[in-house]
Amino acid sequence: MSTLKVQRIPTREEVALDDTWDLGRLYPDDEAWERDMTLWESRIPEFDQFRNHLCDGAEVLAACLAFDLELDRLSERLAYYALLKATEDQGNAVYQGMNGRFTNLATRAAEAASFIRPEITSITDDRMADFLDHEALLPYRLVLERILRFKPYTLTGKEERLLAMQGEMAQASGKVFEQLHNVDLKFGLVENEKGEQVELGNATFMQLLNSPQREVRKTAFHQYYQQFEAHENTLAAAFSGSIQKDVYYARVRGYESALAAALFPDNVPLAVYDNLIATVRKQLPVVHRFYDLRRRKMKLDEIHQYDTYVPILHDLEIGRDWDQAVELTIAALQPLGSEYCEVLQDGLLGRWCDRYPNVGKQAGAFSAGSYDGDPYIMMNYQPTVFNDVFTLAHEAGHSMHSFYSSRHQPFQYYQYKIFVAEVASTFNEELLSAHLLQNAQDEKQRAYLVNRAIDDMRGTIIRQTMFAEFEKITHDMAEQGEPLTVQALKETYQKLLRDYFGPDFTYDETLSLECLRIPHFYRAFYVYKYATGMSAAIALSQRVLTGGEAELRAYLKFLQGGCSQDPLDLLRGAGVDMEQPGPVETALHHFEELVEELDSLL
């Protein structure tokens, strides 16, 4: 009879209540949500009173915008509750159904409101100039100016209505991927270095890749990718469908490309994207040198991808329970002031967070800050994985960004753009890293922390830039009419792997399947913001750590800004200009310094 321990993922019902989030600020229960769903549905026809009347006068236009925002605020609350309940267990049919009903009704609401933008953009320039000076429209002036930016890409009312009707259908590829990735794929058990049988899944994959025993890492890697190989055609079809959707919407609106369409809402020049890729590519020899350093220090004949996550000095791994992780995070964030730290500590030790994995729970981590709810955090926290403390600090950065923006901006200007969101989150990671390095007890511990900092930059700047280049190439392929077959996707990705990992890296054939398992690819041209965000965060964290009250005020004002300015302007106000190559070059220079320091310490 086997005496091996089996480490299984608990069901949702087995998770302690205090380890889950409290969604009460959104809705106390499902019945309250249902009442607001009914209310929302009943009010959607009220849009018709404004149809064909927006040019009648500034007061009418203001009333329409106020009504639209009122329903947006209600729908946001409904959306977050349904989404968060659905992510708790993606196999729960009740909450998947609620989420599906919301999506269906949101499509109907978008259809009902689809006349607003075309009517606004059809108002003559002279009349609109008079409208913008009217007192009734002062709270919405920036809203209108941003709508008018889209005038060249806004279609007729009938065409906009047809596009709005496609909303739910457009999400089909992403939903197929989510269900397959999070629910249907079964990866089996892997014996870890302690002799425990661990249920392999999206939440435990990285835990096993952090194992000090190479055989555990190797087994987990190959066993995990076996499932993706078995479903590669389905996954490729879903991914291809998502890319074709992006290309379709860009073409139908008249954008030059899907990438141009993605950058336009943030008013980010294409040069920011292209300069990121070019700047990182120039520094790839340093990245290759780091992989060889890792291979040498780990005493490996050859280095594989599954050897790149475990700390080189793995014997310094320290387990931290949730309370200890929170304590460490708050200590590191003290430079941000007492209000920031006290609010965050209360939230993290309270019930902002859904802390641990359970069967069917969405993989990864995210922050879900809304105007009327708490800035919730979903984690799959593993006390034995040190990087999960950094993930906590990262998501806390998002949540405090939501906390400040929702309290300092009206609803129409509180939702910050993703471009700046990744600055606020990575900024916290930089403070945590600085705190740990400052308090390192000896050279061995410092080497461990330097190694972690290198790996973090490699994962956030180098890896995400590779992803960004892959997205650009694959969308270009679709726009040129090239079929996105399994083979074409794998070959494209494999070429990038060889460029970014270098000539001396050992490539497992199944690693090319990684391109089919990245959830962010279903939100095209998102990942580059991780790389630009970390570059900006490095610069801003140094300003706060080495500066005084003025630098802190500038950073907190940035957090309070929501979307009251364009992202690049918000960052300039905080002290960094992302239209220049300097921030990325500075970050990569810092990466090179860390590689040299690690080589000397080990």
C-alpha positions in Angstrom: 0.0 0.0 0.0 1.4 3.4 -1.0 2.3 5.8 1.8 2.9 8.8 -0.5 1.1 12.0 0.5 -1.2 13.5 -2.1 -1.3 17.3 -2.2 -4.7 18.1 -3.8 -6.3 21.4 -4.6 -9.3 22.0 -2.4 -12.8 22.5 -3.7 -14.4 26.0 -3.3 -16.5 24.7 -0.4 -13.4 23.6 1.4 -11.8 27.1 1.4 -12.1 29.0 4.7 -14.4 32.0 4.5 -11.7 34.4 5.8 -9.5 33.4 2.9 -12.0 34.5 0.4 -13.1 38.0 -0.7 -16.2 39.7 0.6 -18.2 41.0 -2.4 -20.7 42.6 -0.1 -19.8 46.2 -1.3 -20.9 45.1 -4.7 -24.0 43.0 -3.7 -24.8 41.2 -0.5 -26.2 38.2 -2.4 -27.3 36.9 -5.7 -30.8 38.1 -5.2 -29.7 41.7 -4.9 -27.7 41.3 -8.1 -30.8 39.9 -9.8 -32.9 42.9 -8.8 -30.3 45.3 -10.3 -30.2 43.2 -13.4 -33.9 43.6 -13.8 -33.6 47.3 -13.2 -30.8 47.7 -15.7 -32.7 45.8 -18.4 -35.8 47.9 -17.8 -33.9 51.1 -18.3 -32.0 50.3 -21.5 -35.0 51.3 -23.7 -34.7 54.9 -22.2 -31.8 55.5 -24.6 -34.4 55.9 -27.4 -35.6 59.3 -26.0 -32.2 60.7 -27.0 -31.9 59.1 -30.4 -31.8 61.7 -33.3 -31.8 64.6 -30.7 -28.2 65.0 -29.6 -27.7 68.0 -31.9 -30.8 69.8 -30.5 -28.9 71.5 -27.7 -26.2 71.2 -25.1 -28.7 70.4 -22.3 -30.0 67.4 -24.3 -26.5 66.1 -25.0 -25.6 66.6 -21.3 -28.7 64.7 -20.2 -27.8 61.8 -22.6 -24.3 61.6 -21.3 -25.4 61.7 -17.7 -27.9 58.8 -18.4 -25.3 56.8 -20.3 -22.8 57.2 -17.3 -25.5 56.3 -14.8 -26.2 53.0 -16.6 -22.5 52.4 -17.1 -21.9 52.7 -13.4 -24.8 50.2 -12.7 -23.5 47.8 -15.3 -20.0 48.0 -14.0 -21.2 46.9 -10.6 -23.2 44.1 -12.1 -20.3 43.0 -14.3 -17.7 42.8 -11.5 -20.0 40.8 -9.2 -20.8 38.3 -12.0 -17.2 38.1 -13.2 -15.7 37.6 -9.7 -18.2 34.9 -8.8 -17.5 33.1 -12.1 -13.7 33.2 -11.5 -14.1 31.5 -8.1 -15.0 28.2 -9.9 -15.2 28.3 -13.6 -17.0 25.0 -13.5 -19.9 26.5 -11.5 -22.8 26.6 -13.9 -24.8 29.1 -11.9 -22.2 31.9 -12.0 -21.1 31.0 -15.5 -24.8 31.5 -16.4 -25.0 34.8 -14.6 -21.8 36.0 -16.3 -23.3 34.9 -19.7 -26.5 36.7 -19.0 -24.7 39.9 -18.2 -22.6 39.6 -21.4 -25.8 39.1 -23.4 -27.5 42.1 -21.8 -24.4 44.3 -22.1 -24.5 43.6 -25.9 -28.1 44.8 -26.0 -27.2 47.9 -24.0 -24.3 48.6 -26.3 -26.6 48.2 -29.3 -29.2 50.6 -27.7 -26.5 53.2 -27.0 -24.6 52.7 -30.3 -26.2 55.9 -31.8 -24.4 58.2 -29.4 -21.0 58.4 -30.9 -22.1 58.7 -34.5 -24.6 61.5 -33.6 -21.9 63.4 -31.6 -19.4 63.1 -34.4 -22.0 64.3 -37.0 -22.5 67.6 -35.1 -20.8 70.4 -37.1 -17.5 71.7 -35.7 -19.0 75.2 -35.1 -22.0 73.9 -33.3 -19.8 71.5 -31.2 -17.5 74.4 -30.3 -20.5 76.2 -28.9 -21.7 73.1 -27.0 -18.3 72.6 -25.4 -18.5 76.1 -23.9 -21.9 75.4 -22.3 -22.0 75.0 -18.6 -24.1 71.8 -18.8 -21.3 70.1 -20.7 -18.4 71.2 -18.5 -18.3 67.8 -16.6 -18.2 66.0 -19.9 -15.8 68.2 -21.9 -13.0 65.7 -21.9 -15.4 62.8 -22.6 -16.6 64.7 -25.7 -13.1 65.7 -26.9 -12.0 62.0 -26.7 -15.1 60.9 -28.7 -14.3 63.5 -31.3 -10.8 62.1 -31.7 -12.5 58.9 -33.0 -14.4 60.8 -35.6 -12.4 59.4 -38.5 -13.0 55.8 -37.2 -16.7 56.2 -36.2 -19.2 54.7 -38.6 -22.9 55.5 -39.3 -25.5 54.8 -36.7 -26.7 51.7 -38.5 -23.2 50.3 -38.9 -22.3 51.1 -35.2 -25.5 49.2 -34.2 -24.5 46.2 -36.2 -21.0 46.2 -34.6 -22.5 46.5 -31.2 -24.7 43.5 -31.8 -21.6 41.4 -32.4 -20.2 42.0 -28.9 -21.0 38.6 -27.4 -20.1 36.7 -30.5 -16.7 38.5 -30.6 -15.8 37.0 -27.2 -16.3 33.4 -28.3 -12.7 32.6 -29.0 -11.6 33.9 -25.6 -14.3 31.9 -23.9 -13.3 28.7 -25.7 -9.7 29.2 -24.5 -10.7 30.0 -20.9 -12.9 26.9 -20.5 -10.3 24.7 -22.1 -7.4 26.2 -20.2 -9.0 26.5 -16.8 -11.5 23.7 -16.6 -11.2 21.0 -19.3 -7.5 20.3 -19.4 -6.4 17.8 -16.8 -2.7 17.4 -16.1 -2.5 14.6 -13.6 -0.2 14.3 -10.6 3.5 15.1 -10.2 5.7 14.0 -7.3 7.5 16.9 -5.8 10.9 17.0 -4.0 9.2 16.2 -0.7 7.7 13.0 -2.1 4.2 14.5 -2.2 1.9 13.9 -5.1 0.9 17.4 -6.4 -2.0 17.9 -8.6 -0.5 19.6 -11.7 -2.5 22.6 -12.9 -2.2 26.2 -14.0 -1.9 27.3 -10.4 0.7 24.7 -9.4 2.8 24.6 -12.6 5.1 27.5 -11.5 5.3 26.0 -8.0 6.8 22.9 -9.6 9.1 24.8 -11.9 10.5 26.4 -8.8 11.5 22.9 -7.4 15.2 22.6 -6.6 15.1 19.0 -8.1 15.6 19.1 -11.8 13.7 15.9 -12.4 10.6 17.5 -10.8 10.8 20.5 -13.0 11.4 18.4 -16.1 8.5 16.1 -15.4 6.1 19.0 -14.7 7.2 20.8 -17.9 6.7 17.8 -20.2 3.5 16.5 -18.5 2.0 20.0 -18.6 2.7 20.6 -22.3 1.5 17.1 -23.3 -2.0 18.4 -22.7 -1.4 21.4 -24.9 0.1 19.2 -27.6 -3.0 17.0 -27.5 -5.3 20.0 -28.0 -3.0 22.1 -30.2 -5.4 22.3 -33.1 -8.3 23.5 -31.0 -6.1 26.0 -29.2 -4.7 27.3 -32.5 -8.2 27.7 -33.9 -9.3 29.7 -30.9 -6.2 31.9 -31.0 -6.5 32.4 -34.8 -10.2 33.4 -34.3 -9.2 36.0 -31.7 -6.6 37.5 -34.1 -9.0 37.6 -37.0 -11.5 39.4 -34.7 -8.9 42.1 -34.0 -8.1 42.5 -37.7 -11.8 42.6 -38.7 -12.6 45.4 -36.2 -9.6 47.4 -37.2 -10.4 47.1 -40.9 -14.1 47.9 -40.6 -13.3 51.1 -38.8 -10.5 52.1 -41.2 -7.5 51.8 -39.0 -4.1 51.2 -40.6 -3.7 48.0 -38.6 -4.9 46.1 -35.6 -1.9 47.5 -33.7 -2.8 51.0 -34.7 -6.3 50.5 -33.5 -5.1 49.2 -30.1 -2.7 52.1 -29.6 -5.2 54.8 -30.6 -7.4 54.9 -27.5 -4.4 55.6 -25.3 -3.0 58.1 -27.8 0.3 56.2 -27.8 2.4 56.6 -30.9 3.4 53.5 -32.8 7.1 54.5 -32.2 6.7 53.7 -28.5 5.9 50.0 -29.4 8.5 49.7 -32.1 11.2 51.4 -30.0 10.6 49.0 -27.1 11.2 46.0 -29.3 14.2 47.5 -31.0 15.8 48.6 -27.7 15.3 45.2 -26.1 16.7 43.4 -29.1 19.9 45.5 -28.9 20.4 44.2 -25.3 19.7 40.5 -26.1 23.4 39.5 -25.9 23.3 40.5 -22.2 20.2 38.3 -21.7 22.1 35.4 -23.4 25.0 36.0 -21.1 22.7 35.7 -18.1 21.4 32.3 -19.3 25.0 31.1 -19.6 25.7 32.4 -16.2 22.7 30.6 -14.8 23.8 27.4 -16.5 27.3 27.6 -15.1 26.2 28.5 -11.5 23.6 25.7 -11.5 26.3 23.3 -12.8 24.3 22.2 -15.8 25.7 20.8 -19.0 22.8 22.4 -20.9 20.0 24.8 -19.9 16.3 24.3 -20.7 13.4 26.6 -20.2 12.3 24.6 -17.1 15.7 25.6 -15.5 15.0 29.3 -15.8 12.5 29.9 -12.9 14.1 28.1 -9.9 16.4 30.4 -7.9 20.0 29.6 -8.4 20.5 29.7 -4.7 17.3 27.7 -4.0 18.3 26.7 -0.4 17.5 30.3 0.6 13.8 30.0 -0.2 11.8 31.0 2.8 8.1 30.1 3.2 5.8 32.9 4.1 2.2 32.5 5.1 -0.3 35.1 4.1 0.0 37.4 7.2 3.8 37.3 6.9 3.6 38.2 3.2 1.3 41.2 4.0 3.6 42.3 6.8 6.6 42.3 4.4 4.7 44.1 1.7 3.6 46.9 4.0 7.1 47.3 5.4 8.4 47.8 1.9 5.8 50.3 0.9 6.4 52.7 3.8 7.9 55.3 1.5 4.4 55.8 0.1 3.1 57.2 3.3 0.9 56.2 6.2 -2.5 56.5 4.4 -1.4 54.3 1.6 0.0 51.6 3.9 -2.9 51.7 6.5 -5.6 51.4 3.9 -3.8 48.6 2.1 -3.0 46.7 5.2 -6.6 46.7 6.3 -7.7 45.5 2.9 -5.1 42.7 2.7 -5.8 41.4 6.2 -9.5 41.9 5.7 -11.4 40.5 2.8 -10.3 42.3 -0.3 -8.5 39.2 -1.4 -9.4 35.7 -2.6 -6.2 34.2 -1.4 -5.6 30.5 -2.3 -6.2 28.1 -5.2 -9.3 25.9 -5.4 -10.6 23.5 -8.0 -11.8 25.4 -11.1 -10.5 28.7 -10.0 -9.1 31.0 -12.7 -5.4 30.7 -13.0 -3.0 33.5 -12.1 -3.8 36.7 -10.3 -5.6 40.0 -11.0 -6.9 43.1 -9.3 -10.5 44.1 -9.9 -11.1 47.6 -8.7 -14.4 49.2 -9.5 -16.0 52.5 -8.6 -18.5 51.1 -6.0 -16.8 48.0 -4.8 -13.6 47.3 -2.9 -10.4 47.0 -5.0 -10.5 43.2 -5.0 -7.6 40.9 -5.6 -7.6 37.4 -6.9 -4.6 35.3 -6.0 -3.5 31.7 -6.1 -1.1 32.3 -3.3 1.5 29.6 -2.6 3.4 30.1 0.7 6.4 28.2 -0.6 6.7 30.3 -3.8 8.7 33.5 -2.9 7.6 35.2 -6.1 4.0 35.1 -4.9 4.9 37.8 -2.4 5.9 40.0 -5.3 2.7 39.1 -7.1 0.8 40.2 -4.0 2.7 43.6 -4.0 2.0 43.9 -7.7 -1.7 43.4 -7.5 -1.8 45.6 -4.4 -0.4 48.4 -6.6 -3.3 48.0 -9.0 -5.8 48.0 -6.2 -4.4 51.1 -4.5 -4.4 52.8 -7.9 -8.1 52.0 -8.1 -8.6 53.2 -4.5 -7.1 56.6 -5.1 -8.5 57.2 -8.6 -12.1 56.3 -7.5 -11.9 58.7 -4.6 -10.4 61.6 -6.5 -12.2 61.4 -9.9 -15.8 61.4 -11.0 -17.0 58.1 -12.5 -16.3 59.2 -16.1 -12.6 59.9 -15.3 -11.7 57.3 -12.7 -10.9 54.3 -14.9 -7.2 54.5 -15.6 -5.7 53.0 -18.7 -3.8 49.7 -18.7 -0.7 51.6 -19.9 -0.4 53.4 -16.6 -1.8 50.5 -14.5 1.3 48.5 -15.0 3.4 51.3 -13.7 1.5 51.4 -10.4 1.8 47.7 -9.9 5.4 47.2 -10.9 6.4 50.3 -8.8 5.4 48.3 -5.7 7.5 45.4 -6.8 10.5 47.7 -7.2 10.0 49.0 -3.6 9.7 45.5 -2.3 12.9 44.5 -4.1 14.8 47.6 -2.8 13.6 46.9 0.8 14.8 43.3 0.6 18.2 44.2 -0.9 18.7 46.9 1.7 18.0 44.4 4.5 20.0 41.4 3.1 22.0 39.8 5.8 25.0 38.6 3.8 26.4 38.2 0.3 24.6 34.9 -0.3 21.2 36.4 0.5 22.0 39.4 -1.6 22.9 37.2 -4.5 19.6 35.4 -4.1 17.7 38.7 -4.2 19.8 40.0 -7.2 19.0 36.8 -9.0 15.3 37.3 -8.3 15.5 40.9 -9.5 17.1 39.8 -12.7 14.5 37.1 -13.3 11.8 39.7 -12.6 13.1 42.0 -15.2 13.7 39.2 -17.6 10.1 38.1 -17.1 8.5 41.6 -17.3 10.6 43.4 -19.8 12.4 40.8 -22.0 9.7 38.1 -22.0 6.8 40.5 -22.4 8.6 42.2 -25.3 9.0 38.9 -27.0 5.3 38.3 -26.5 4.6 41.8 -27.9 6.7 41.0 -31.0 4.9 37.7 -31.5 1.5 39.6 -31.4 2.7 42.1 -33.9 4.0 39.4 -36.3 0.9 37.2 -36.1 -1.4 40.1 -36.6 0.7 41.2 -39.6 0.4 37.7 -41.0 -3.4 37.8 -40.7 -3.5 41.2 -42.3 -1.5 39.9 -45.2 -3.8 37.0 -45.7 -1.4 34.3 -44.3 -3.2 31.4 -42.7 -2.5 31.0 -38.9 -2.1 27.3 -38.8 -0.7 25.4 -35.9 2.6 25.0 -37.8 2.8 28.6 -38.8 2.2 29.8 -35.2 4.7 27.3 -33.7 7.4 28.2 -36.3 7.0 31.9 -35.7 7.2 31.4 -32.0 10.2 29.1 -32.2 12.1 31.7 -34.2 11.5 34.3 -31.5 12.5 31.8 -28.8 15.9 31.3 -30.5 16.4 35.0 -30.9 15.5 35.9 -27.3 17.1 32.9 -25.5 20.2 32.7 -27.6 22.3 30.1 -29.6 23.5 28.2 -26.5 20.1 27.5 -25.1 18.6 24.0 -25.4 15.1 24.1 -26.9 12.5 21.5 -26.1 10.3 21.1 -29.1 7.1 21.4 -27.1 8.1 24.9 -25.9 6.8 26.3 -29.1 3.3 25.4 -27.8 3.8 28.2 -25.2 2.3 30.6 -27.6 -1.1 28.8 -27.3 -1.4 29.0 -23.5 -0.9 32.8 -22.8 -4.3 34.3 -21.7 -3.2 37.8 -22.4 -3.0 37.1 -26.1 -6.8 37.2 -26.1 -6.5 40.9 -25.2 -4.2 41.8 -28.1 -1.4 44.3 -27.6 -1.7 44.3 -23.9 1.6 42.7 -22.9 3.9 45.5 -24.1 2.5 47.6 -21.3 4.2 45.3 -18.8 7.5 46.1 -20.3 7.0 49.9 -20.6 5.3 49.9 -17.2 8.3 48.3 -15.5 10.7 50.7 -17.2 8.7 53.7 -16.0 8.3 52.1 -12.5 12.1 51.7 -12.1 12.5 55.4 -12.9 9.7 56.6 -10.7 10.6 54.3 -7.7 14.1 55.8 -7.7 12.6 59.3 -7.7 10.5 58.5 -4.7 13.2 56.6 -2.8 15.9 59.2 -3.4 13.6 62.3 -3.4 11.5 64.1 -0.9 7.9 65.2 -0.3 7.6 66.7 -3.8 8.4 63.5 -5.6 6.0 61.5 -3.4 3.2 64.0 -4.0 3.8 63.8 -7.7 3.5 60.0 -7.6 0.4 60.0 -5.5 -1.1 62.6 -7.8 -0.4 60.2 -10.7 -2.3 57.5 -8.8 -5.2 59.9 -8.2 -5.4 60.9 -11.9 -7.5 58.1 -13.2 -7.9 58.9 -16.9 -8.2 62.6 -16.4 -5.2 63.0 -18.8 -3.7 60.8 -21.5 -1.4 58.1 -20.1 1.8 59.6 -21.4 0.8 63.0 -19.9 0.1 61.5 -16.6 3.5 59.8 -16.5 5.2 63.1 -17.6 3.5 64.8 -14.6 4.9 62.0 -12.3 8.4 62.6 -13.8 9.1 60.2 -16.7 8.7 60.6 -20.5 7.9 57.3 -22.2 8.0 58.8 -25.7 11.8 58.8 -25.2 13.9 55.6 -25.3 15.7 56.7 -22.1 13.5 54.8 -19.5 13.8 51.5 -21.3 17.5 52.0 -21.9 18.0 52.8 -18.2 16.1 49.7 -17.1 18.2 47.5 -19.4 21.4 49.1 -18.2 20.3 48.3 -14.7 19.7 44.7 -15.8 23.2 44.5 -17.1 24.6 45.8 -13.8 22.6 43.2 -11.9 24.0 40.4 -14.1 27.5 41.6 -13.5 26.9 41.8 -9.8 25.4 38.3 -9.6 28.4 36.9 -11.5 30.8 38.4 -8.9 28.7 37.3 -5.9 28.3 33.7 -6.9 
